[in-house]
Amino acid sequence: MNYKLPKGSLIVSCQARADNPLHGSVFMAAMALAARDGGAAGIRANGAEDVKAVKAAGLPVIGINKVFSDAYPVYITPNFDSARVLVEAGADIIALDCTPRSRDGEAPEILIRRIRDELGAEVFADISTLEEGIAAEQWGATYISTTLAGYTEYTTKTPGPDLDLVRALAARVKAPIVAEGRYNTPELARAAIDAGAYAVVVGTMITNPREITKVFAKEVLGA
Ligand SMILES: CC(=O)N[C@H](C=O)[C@@H](O)[C@H](O)[C@H](O)COP(=O)(O)O
């Protein structure tokens, strides 16, 4: 099987919300170029505009569409239309929330099939537990990623990444496992590969200078 993301690779998530001084596709494109020059093999980006912009780096793009609402807990690519615009913008891979939680859209098993069949894109399943990873593989997801570990109501957010989930998935799932979420040091990223991950996604600690500054400031100021 040929995968768009290479095995053993680092993927960099280039995202900045509206309240972030680096919000905007010009900044995200620059982040993607810097990530590529530093050795990233893929980029994760939010929204059609940013997906289009980060394509400048010439790397495979994992597109997501964050749609926040008070009514539904699922916000990462909750429906088919939110996936379609990403593919139209150039995304090679679509990431979506594959938890069983309620959403303003189709069930994840339907979304996975339609994204593969109708849009011709690989599917990147964002999950939070072993059971969700097993289900997403059965539904046909290309990659299984620990993105949501610690971010669902029924999982615990540990200070570090959930390496145990990577290990558990690697033992039970044949699809490539991606480690994502709080991989905040190079050593932790390496530990993910050693635990059986096919690739690692790093966001905050590479592309969010405000959060990186906070880590330093906390130590320096003792705050
Ligand atoms: C839970 C959720 O919405 N995660 C998002 C998914 O796209 C992003 O906000 C994260 O930055 C990304 O997963 C990378 O993780 P980290 O920034 O910890 O390296």
The ligand as a Gaussian input file, in Angstrom:
#p B3LYP/6-31G(d) Opt

LIG

0 1
 C       -7.460000      18.696000      20.168000
 C       -7.307000      19.548000      18.943000
 O       -8.209000      20.262000      18.564000
 N       -6.103000      19.449000      18.306000
 C       -5.870000      20.236000      17.145000
 C       -5.991000      19.489000      15.934000
 O       -5.802000      19.863000      14.834000
 C       -4.715000      21.200000      17.224000
 O       -5.170000      22.290000      17.992000
 C       -3.379000      20.704000      17.812000
 O       -2.502000      21.800000      17.851000
 C       -2.739000      19.587000      16.990000
 O       -3.459000      18.406000      17.197000
 C       -1.270000      19.315000      17.342000
 O       -1.126000      19.054000      18.700000
 P       -0.063000      19.873000      19.605000
 O       -0.332000      21.324000      19.355000
 O       -0.343000      19.446000      21.020000
 O        1.313000      19.459000      19.145000

